[in-house]
């Protein structure tokens, strides 16, 4: 009996071919361009949206507080997920607003509803994140004082 070499792909050598294709210059360039586009979007959010700047400030305060209070690794995971959800929803909200304003620059009731719903999603996430923050931080503050 002979043993065959195990491969991760459907065809022998497919995994090697996949690695060669991933590191082609045009693939790497597209990958780097996607990061550049994302950073441009991130910059746009924080330059154009006052609420995003407020959320970023709150993020800084929360991270400094978490470091000072030495929260557990599982609490860090929860806090970071909350931060990511709020900031990501703010980005989605901004994208919806920009697209809606471009498609219909004049006032439109239905577009207004869509923008309000997107803003409400950010608000809901922010409220839940704040509640989670209170659950994690308040007991530690009570112990301190």
N, C-alpha and C positions, 0 to 999 in steps of 0.2 A: 504494500500500500504506500502511496505517496501523499504527502501533505501539500496543500496549496497555500500560497501566501495569502493572508487575510488582507482585504482592502476595505476602505470605508465607503467607496462609491459603488455604483452598479456595475461598472466595468473595471477590469484590472487596469491600474494606472490612472484611473479617472481622478483620484485624489491628488496625484502629482500634477496632472494637467490643470486642475482647478487652482492649485497654488501658483502655478506659472501664470495663469490668466489674471489672478488677483493682483499680482505685482507688476503688470504691464504699465508703462508710463501713462497711457491714456486713462486707465482705471484709477491710478493713484491721483492723477490730476483732477478727475471728476470728483473723487472723494474729498480732496483738499478744497475744491471749489464749493462743495456742499457745506463745508465748515465755514468758509468765507461768507456764503449767503446767509447761513444761520446767524453768524456774528453780526452781519449787517442788520438782520431782522431784530436781533436782541438790542442792538444800539438804537434802532428806530423806536422800539417799544419804550425804552427808558428815556429817550429824548422827547418823545411826543405825548406820553401818557402820564399825567400827574399821579394817578392812582398807582401806576407801576412803580414810580419813584417812592411813594409812601410804602408800598409793599416791600420794596427792596430795603428801605430803612428799617422797617419792622423785622425783616429777615436778619439784618445785622445785629439788632438788639437781641433777638431770640438766640442767635448763635453765640454771642458773647455771654448771655445769661446761662445757656446750656453748658458752656465751658466752665464758667465760674461755679455752677452748682454741681458739676461732675455727674451729669445724667448718665444712665446706663446705655450700653450699646443698643439695646432694643428700643429705648426711648429716643436715641439719636435717629434710628431708622424711621420711627414714626414722625418725628419732627421734620426730618429731611423730606419725607414723602409729602407731608403737608405743605412745606415750602414749595416743592416742585409742582404740586397740583395747583396751588394758587397762582404761581407765576406762569405756568403753562396755560391755565385758563385765561389769564390776562392776555397772553399772546393770541390765543384763539379769538377772544373778544375783540382785540385790536384788529386782527385780520378781517373779521366779519364787518366791523365798522368801516374799515378802509374800502373793502369791496363794495359794501352797500352804498357808501358815499360816491364811489366812482360810477357805479351802475345807475344810480338815481340821485343826482346832486340836489334836486328839489325835495321838499318835504313830502314824505309818503307815509301814510298811517301803517301799512303793512311792514314796510322796512323799519319803521320806528319800533314796531312790536318785536321784530327779529333782533334788533339791537338791544332792546330792553331785556329780552329773554337771555341773550348772551351775557349781559351785565349781571342779571340775576344769578346766573350760574357761578360767576366769580364771587358774588356776595355770599351765596350758600356755602361755597367751599371755604371762603374766608371765615365765616362764622363758625363752621365746624372745626377749622384749624385753630381758631382762637379758643374754642371749648377744650380741644385736646391739649393746647398749651396750658390752659388753666389747670387741667387735671394733672399734668406732669409737673408744673412749676409751683403751684400754690402750696401743696404739702411741704415742699422743701423750704419755701419762704416762712411758713408757719413754724417749722423747726428752728429756723434761724432767729426768729423773733419770739 
